[in-house]
């Protein structure tokens, strides 16, 4: 959790209550190579902060070809922002390229973080 807190602190300040809230709402997970954090057609419910590994965002075009849109590595956030914030089905996949270790916060947890301005800090990193 320390890596995530330190990253957030690069963009602003957190008080002890906010740090404790993040600790309660965030959890560390692992994804094996090829696993998905989120999938097209489903609502993205988790925001991830990559501790180790590489994740790609991809989609399939109208010819069925697998198109990689972007890669994210250690120290980056990964999420389909439109799906996550608006709770609409995603148009892309978020897939582990390598074995990965992430800190994730679920949409339910994020809703509680809005008041603490933490999600605002998360969101600014996507822009």
Backbone torsions as a table, in degrees:
resi	resn	phi	psi	omega
1	UNK	NA	-27.1	-177.6
2	UNK	-58.8	-38.3	-180.0
3	UNK	-61.1	-42.5	179.7
4	UNK	-66.5	-46.1	179.5
5	UNK	-60.0	-46.0	179.5
6	UNK	-61.9	-38.7	178.4
7	UNK	-63.3	-47.7	-180.0
8	UNK	-60.0	-38.7	-178.4
9	UNK	-65.7	-17.7	175.0
10	UNK	-66.8	-22.0	-175.3
11	UNK	-106.4	-8.5	-178.0
12	UNK	172.6	-165.3	-176.8
13	UNK	-110.8	151.7	173.4
14	UNK	-128.8	140.2	173.7
15	UNK	-90.1	173.8	-176.3
16	UNK	-60.6	-37.8	179.5
17	UNK	-63.1	-41.0	179.2
18	UNK	-66.5	-41.5	178.4
19	UNK	-62.0	-43.3	178.7
20	UNK	-64.0	-39.4	179.3
21	UNK	-63.7	-43.3	177.1
22	UNK	-61.1	-43.8	178.7
23	UNK	-59.7	-34.3	179.9
24	UNK	-77.7	-33.5	-173.7
25	UNK	-92.7	-21.6	-176.9
26	UNK	-94.2	149.4	175.9
27	UNK	-139.8	150.0	177.7
28	UNK	-91.4	133.7	177.4
29	UNK	-131.1	165.9	172.1
30	UNK	-122.2	145.5	172.6
31	UNK	-122.1	134.3	173.9
32	UNK	-82.6	155.6	177.3
33	UNK	-49.8	127.7	179.7
34	UNK	95.9	-17.1	178.3
35	UNK	-70.8	156.6	-179.7
36	UNK	-108.1	137.5	169.1
37	UNK	-82.5	-38.4	174.9
38	UNK	-148.9	159.2	-175.9
39	UNK	-131.8	149.5	175.8
40	UNK	-58.7	142.2	179.5
41	UNK	88.0	-11.5	178.7
42	UNK	-115.0	155.4	178.2
43	UNK	-78.8	128.2	178.6
44	UNK	-71.3	117.1	-175.1
45	UNK	-110.7	-3.2	-177.4
46	UNK	-132.3	134.9	172.9
47	UNK	-97.4	129.2	-178.1
48	UNK	-116.1	144.2	172.0
49	UNK	-118.3	118.3	-172.7
50	UNK	-79.8	122.3	175.3
51	UNK	-91.7	-41.2	178.4
52	UNK	-145.8	141.2	174.0
53	UNK	106.9	-174.8	-178.1
54	UNK	-133.3	136.7	178.4
55	UNK	-125.8	144.0	177.3
56	UNK	-118.8	150.7	171.4
57	UNK	-106.0	129.7	-176.2
58	UNK	-146.5	167.4	178.1
59	UNK	-150.3	169.1	175.5
60	UNK	-109.3	128.9	179.1
61	UNK	-79.1	-177.6	-175.7
62	UNK	-69.6	-8.7	175.2
63	UNK	-96.9	0.9	-179.4
64	UNK	82.2	11.5	179.7
65	UNK	-82.9	138.8	179.1
66	UNK	-79.8	115.4	-177.5
67	UNK	-113.8	120.6	176.0
68	UNK	-84.5	124.1	179.3
69	UNK	-88.4	-41.5	-178.3
70	UNK	-162.0	164.6	174.5
71	UNK	-120.8	149.4	174.8
72	UNK	-132.8	143.0	-177.6
73	UNK	-126.3	-174.2	179.7
74	UNK	-46.4	133.4	178.6
75	UNK	87.9	7.3	-179.9
76	UNK	-116.4	153.0	171.6
77	UNK	-86.8	150.9	177.1
78	UNK	-139.8	127.1	179.4
79	UNK	-174.8	152.4	168.5
80	UNK	-85.9	99.4	-171.8
81	UNK	-58.0	-46.5	-177.3
82	UNK	-61.2	-46.6	179.5
83	UNK	-65.9	-44.7	-176.4
84	UNK	-64.4	-49.5	-176.0
85	UNK	-76.7	-35.4	-176.3
86	UNK	-98.4	-4.1	179.6
87	UNK	54.3	50.0	175.2
88	UNK	-119.8	156.8	-179.3
89	UNK	-58.1	139.3	179.3
90	UNK	-73.5	153.4	176.1
91	UNK	-105.6	3.8	-177.6
92	UNK	-142.7	170.3	178.0
93	UNK	-106.9	146.5	173.4
94	UNK	-118.5	107.7	-167.8
95	UNK	-125.0	139.5	176.5
96	UNK	-71.8	124.6	176.2
97	UNK	-85.4	-30.9	176.8
98	UNK	-128.8	172.6	168.9
99	UNK	-60.0	136.1	-174.0
100	UNK	-130.9	152.0	172.1
101	UNK	-124.4	126.9	-176.1
102	UNK	-133.6	157.7	164.6
103	UNK	-104.1	127.1	-179.3
104	UNK	-121.2	148.7	173.6
105	UNK	-126.3	127.1	-178.7
106	UNK	-78.9	161.6	179.5
107	UNK	-55.6	-41.3	178.2
108	UNK	-59.6	-42.6	177.6
109	UNK	-65.7	-39.1	-179.1
110	UNK	-62.7	-37.1	-179.6
111	UNK	-58.8	-32.8	178.7
112	UNK	-76.5	-21.6	-177.9
113	UNK	-86.2	-14.0	179.3
114	UNK	-53.4	-46.2	-176.6
115	UNK	-65.1	-25.1	-178.1
116	UNK	-88.9	2.1	-179.4
117	UNK	69.8	2.4	-178.6
118	UNK	-66.5	-45.2	-179.8
119	UNK	-64.3	-31.1	175.7
120	UNK	-60.2	-40.9	177.0
121	UNK	-66.0	-42.6	176.5
122	UNK	-58.3	-48.1	-175.8
123	UNK	-62.2	-37.8	179.5
124	UNK	-61.7	-27.6	-179.9
125	UNK	-72.6	-17.4	178.9
126	UNK	-83.3	-23.2	-173.1
127	UNK	-75.8	NA	NA
